[in-house]
Amino acid sequence: MSSHDASIGRASVTFVLVSLCVLVGGLSCPDEVAQLPVSHRTEDAGEVSVFFTGSELGALKPCGCSGGQLGGLSKRAAIFDRSPAAGRVIVDTGTLVAGTGEQDLIKFRILFEAFRLLAYDLVHLTDTDVQIARMLGLSAPQNGPFAVIGAPWEPDRKDLRAGFVKRLVGRDGEVGVRFVSVDAQKDRPQSAAELFARPGGEYGVNILILRNADAESRRIWAESAGADCLVVPSDSDEPRVLSEPGERPLTFAVARFGRYVSRLRVRFPGPGTEPALFLEDIPVEETLADDEALVNLYRQYQELVRRSELLEKYPRIPLPEGLEYVGSQACQQCHSYEHAAWSQKAHADAFATLVQVGSDRDPECVICHVIGMDRESGFISEQKTPHLKDVGCENCHGPGSEHVRSTGWTATTEPKMSCLDCHTPEHSSGYAGNEAEYLEKIKHWREP
């Protein structure tokens, strides 16, 4: 283990660490523009592909509860490999996780290892990303597997000296793909233009990544920074182009949750001419081949989650009026027809589907496959509360303790889950617009 790995191991963190090689080896925040050696010769001397991901928000893979879902770290290599390694640049624009909880911190480390395995060239950190790295006690080494730019690592650092350039050798000589990161609200556009100044008339393309940008600040930076391309914060599950066709700079935002990869094809007609930019959005479809190293990394993530006992630690709030969950078996005595019909439906076997894929200890998955996990007396684990696993009566009808005690005289009450609590676009891509069809699948009552 290197001294850097050892320092990470000594960091004060709240979860169990499994040894993952060089998880944060790429964290660097150079005072000047980082530069790679001129050692990359493109097969197509006149064109380079720049792949963009970002706004991961902790989505390591789709939940898998329905078909047709987009995303997954293990699918990305199949997209990146559409361009030869010598003629591509791979960039993540930041916002790695959705919060600062224990599971988010685990994901933060996993994502950095994924970027290493996928041979990313550059990772851009937002203010929140840097805050989380500090929470984890991570330092900012200079020589990692990829460069890191973005929010200043040190709280009192005000300058703009954070950038990256990858140089490629083509048929007509050297070209540079240059990146600069700025805070759109605090930094000066002239500073970015200074960083974009190419030494010795170097030919290339300028890509500016904006943090904290609204519509007005985007306009200011587009007019003043000397960029060919502007990448702005994402607010959509699909990629968006914000500039007019043919307008310079080309302005776009990547998709959230890793559902698409944006591919910027940069064609270099030759020195003295502007590079031509072509943007395409590639869906990360489930039919793409998996990269085995990334599949194994996800298994390590599942093991980290399991060892961290996140299910037992999940925050739970009291039920009203002293109610408790009793489990679906308690309903059988009076509702035998309904119980028998329900037991043949997929909801009655919901927890087993998580066991099959190793996600039965992941609270983000489990909460939609059990009864009342976010409430006191609700599901804790298969060992401690086996009667509350699967999607049962009390998910839809509310906690049943008083209803059972009074042999039905007391009606069940809130809290009741809505179908839309779990059948969201993220988890159930085919639900919207097909509600009646889905309802028919769970029908376990007599008509009317």
N, C-alpha and C positions, 0 to 999 in steps of 0.2 A: 504493500500500500504506500502511495506517495505521501509526502508531508502535507500536500494539499488535501488529499483524501482524509488524512488523519485529522486535520483541522476541522473538516466537515463532521467527522465522527464525534468530535468533542463539542460540536455546536449544541446549544440548548434547544432541543425540539421535543415535541410532545408525542411523537409516534415512534413505533419500532422501525428501525432501519434494516433493510435487506441490502447486502452489498451489490450496488449497481455501478459499473465501471464509469468513472469520469462523469458523474452526473452533472457537475457544474463546472467542468473544465473549460467551458467556453465563455464563462462570465468575464468579460473584459470591457473596460470603458476608457479607451485611449484618449489622451489629451489632444492628439493630432489625428489626421485621417489614417486609419489602418490601411496598409497596402499589401497585397499578395504579390509574390514574385511573378515575373513574366514567364510562366512555364506551361501555359494552357494554349494548345494550338487547336483551333476549331476545325472540324471537318468541312463545314460550309463557311468559308472564310468571311462571307458577307453577312451572316446572320447569327444572332445570339438569342437564346430563350431565357427569360427571367421568370421564374415561378414564384408566385406569392401565395402564402397562406397567412392566417391571422385571426384574431378574435376567437381563439380556441375555446375559451370559457370552460376549460376542463373536459371537453367532449373527446375523450380518447377513442371512443368507437360508438356507433349507434346502439341503442338499447337492444335491438334485435327482436323486439316483441311483435313486429309485423314486417312483412316484406317491403321492398322498394325503398328502404331508407338509405340516405346518403351519408357518407362520412366514414371515418376510421383511419387511424394513423397507418395501419398495416397495408392499406390500399395505395398509399401515396407513391411508393416507389414505382409502381406500374405506370403512373403518370409522368413522373420525373424522367423515367428511362425512355420516354418518347423522343428526348433530345440527347445527343451524346454528351457524356460528362464533361468533355473538354469545351463544349459550346453552350454551357448553361450556368446560371446562377440561381440558387435557391434561397429564398428569404421568408422569414416569418415576421409579421408586423406588430406582434405583441398582443397584450391582454390575454395572458395564458390561462388564467383560472377565473372563476366567477366570484370568489370570496376569499376569506382568510381563515376558514375553518380547517380542522385537522385533515379532512379528506382533500381539501384544496391544496394544502401544503404537500401532501404526498404526490398529487398530480403534477405540481410544479416541477418537482424533481424528475418525475417520469418523463415529462415533456422535454426536458433538456437532454435526457438520454436518447429519446426518440430523435431529436434533431441531430444528434451525433451519428446515430445509426443510419439516418437518411441522408447524411452528408450535406447538411445545410451549410451554406457559406456565411450567412448573416442572420442574427436574431435581433430584432428591435424591441427594446423594453420600454413599456409605458411607465408613468409615475407609479402606478399601483404595482406593476411587476417588480420594480426596484424596492418598493416598500416590503413586499413579501420576501424578496431575497434577503433583505436586512433582518426580517423576522426570523428567518432560518439561520441567521448567523453566517451567511455566505460572504466570502471575500470577492475581490475583483481581480483575478489573475489575468495576465496579459496574453498568454500563449495557449489558448484553448483550441478545441477542434473546429470552432467557428468563431467569427468575430461577433461582438455584441456592441450595439450602439443604442442611443435613446436617452432616457431621462438621466440626469446627472446622478452618479452613484453617491457622491458626497453631498449632504444637505446644503452646504454653503457654496456649492459650485454654481456659478451663474453664466459661465461662458458657453459657447456653442461648439467647442472643438470636439465633436464626436461624429466621425464619418467613416466610410469604408469604400475602397475601390478594388475591383477585381479586374486585372488586365488579361486580355486574351490576344494571342498572336494569330492573325489571319493572313490571307493571301496578299493583302496590300499593306501589311504592317500591323502595328499594335493598336488595339482599341481598348478603351477603359469603360467599365460600367461603374459609375460613381454614385454613392448613396450618402445623403446627409439627413440627419434627424433634427427636428426643431420643435419647440413649444410655440404653437401658433399665437398664443396670447402674450408671451413674455419676450420672445427673441426678436431680433431685427432681421428683416428680409435681406438686407445688405450683407449680413454676416454669412448667410447661406450662399449668396452669390460669390463671396470671397472664397469659400471652401470649394465651390464648383470650379473655380479658375483652374484650368488645366496647365500643368507645367510643360513648357516647350511646345505649346500648340498641340498637345495630345488630342487625338480624335476619340470621341466616345459619346456616351449618353448620360445625362444627369437625372437622377431620381430622388425626389424629396419626399420624406415620410413625415407627415404632420401629426403632432400630438395636440389634443385639446383644441380642435379646430371647429368653428362654426362657419356658417355660409359667408359671413363678411370677412373673416380672417382667411378663409380659403381664397377669396377674390384677391385680397391684398398680396398674399404669397404667390399666387399664380402670376400676378403682374410684375413682381419685383425680384423673385428669387433666382431667376435664370435657370429654371428647371425645365426639362423636356417632359417630365412625368411627375404628377402629384398623387401620392397615396394618402388617403384621409381616413379618419376613424370610421369603423364600420358600425352600422345600426340596423342591419338587415340580415336575414338568413340566406339571402341570395346576393351575389356581387352586383354592384351598381356602377355605371359610368355616369359621371356628373358633368362632364364637359360636352360641348357640342361636337358633332362629327367634323373631324379635320382641325379642331381647335387645339392650340398649343398653350399651355401644357395639357396633355392627356390626363384627366383627373378621374380617379376611380377609388372605390372601396371594396375590399375583399369581403367574402361571405363569412358569417359567423358559424361556429360549431364545426368548422372543417368540412363542410358539405361540398364545397367547390374549391378547386385550385384555379387561380387566375394565372394565365400564361401570357406574358408580354413578349412578343417576338419583335426583336430590334434588328432592323436591316440597315446595314451600313453601305450606302452606295459608293462612298469614297470620301477622302478628306476634302473639306471645303463645302460639303453638302450636309444638311440635317439628316440624322438617322430617321428612318421611317418606322413608325410604331403600329403594331397590330395586336389588339387585345382579344383573347378568347377565354371563355369561362368553361372549365372542364368539370362536370359533375363527378364526384367520388362515388361511383356506383358499386353496389354489392357484387356485381359480376366481375369486378377487377380482381386480379390475382393478389393473394396475401403474401407479404414478405415475412418469412418464418422468424427472423430476428425480432420483428415488431410484434408478432403473435406471442413469442416467448416473453417479451417485455410486458405485454398486457397481463400475462399470467403472473409475473412478478408483482405487478401492481395489485392484482387480486390477493396475492399472498400478504402483501403489506397491509391491505385493508383488513384481511382476516385477523392478522396478528394484532392489529391496533384495537380490535374489539369495538369498532365504531357502532355496531348495533346496540350493544349494552349502554353506550354513552349517549345515544341519541336523545336530544331534549324532548321531554314529554310534559304535556300540560294536563291538569286535572279535568276529569269529566264533570259536567254540571250535576248538582243535586246528588252527589255520591254514587252515581251510576257506575257500572262496571261492564266490561265485555265478558261474555260467557262462552262464546264459541258456537259454531253452527250445530254441533251435535246436541246441544241443549234445546234446540228448536224442533228436533225430530219428533218428540213425543206427541205434540199437537199438530205439527205440520208435516206429517209423514209423506204425503204426496209431493209437496213442494221440495222437501229435502231429498227425496229419491230422484226427482227430476233434476234438481241442481247438481247432485253428485255425479251425473253423467256429462256435465258440461265442463268446458275448459277451465272456467273459473275455479272449479273444485280441485283442480290439479295445478293451480298457478305456481305454487312454490316449487314444485318438482322441476319446472322448466328452468328455474334459476340454479337448482342443484346441478342440472345437466351441463350448464355452461360455467359453473364455478363462481356464480355471482350471488350465492345465497347468503353471503356475509356483507354484501355491499348495500348500505342503507339507501342509496339513490335508486337501487333496483327493487329492494325488498319492500319498500313502503307501498308499492302498488300491487304486491302479491300476497299481502297478509291483512289482518284486521287490526286497525287502530294503533299502528306503530308509533304515531306521534302523540298518543294519549296515555295517561296513567291507566294501568290494568290492561293495556294493549300488548301487542306482540313484542317480545324481546329477542327471542332466538328459538330455533327449532327445539333445542334441548329444554329450555325453561318454559316455553309457552306453546307446546305442539298443537294445542286445541285451537290456536288462533292463526295458524298458517293457512294459506290459500285465501282467495277472495270469497268471503262467505256472507251469510245473512246480514250480519251487522254492518258490513260496508255500506249497504244500500238502505237498511232499515233503522240503523242506529243501535247503540248499546242496549243489550237485552236483559240486564239483570232484574229490573223491576217488572218487566213484561213476563218473564219466566216466574218470578216469585209470586206474582198475582194471578198466575195461570191465565194470562191474557187480558185481564181486566184493565191493566194499565198499558196504554199504548206506548210503543217505542217512540223515541224522539231524537232530536239532534244530539250529537253531530252525525250527519249522514254524508257519505261521499257521493259526489256527482260523477257520472260517467266521464265528464270532461276533466276531472281531477287527474285522471291517469291517461285517458285517451286523447292526449295532446298531439299536435302535429309532430313533435319530436319523438313520441313513443308509439304513435299509432297513425301512420301516414295516410291510411285509407279510411279513417273514421268519418271525417268531416264530409257531409253530403250523403253518407250511407248509414245514418243512424238507425233507420228502421231495420235494415239488414242485420246490423250488429245486435240490435235488441232481439231479433228473432233467434239469434244464436244462443242467447242466454235464457230464453223463455222457459220458466219452470212453474207456471201458475195456470190455473184453470180459467177459462173465459166464462162470463165476463169478469 
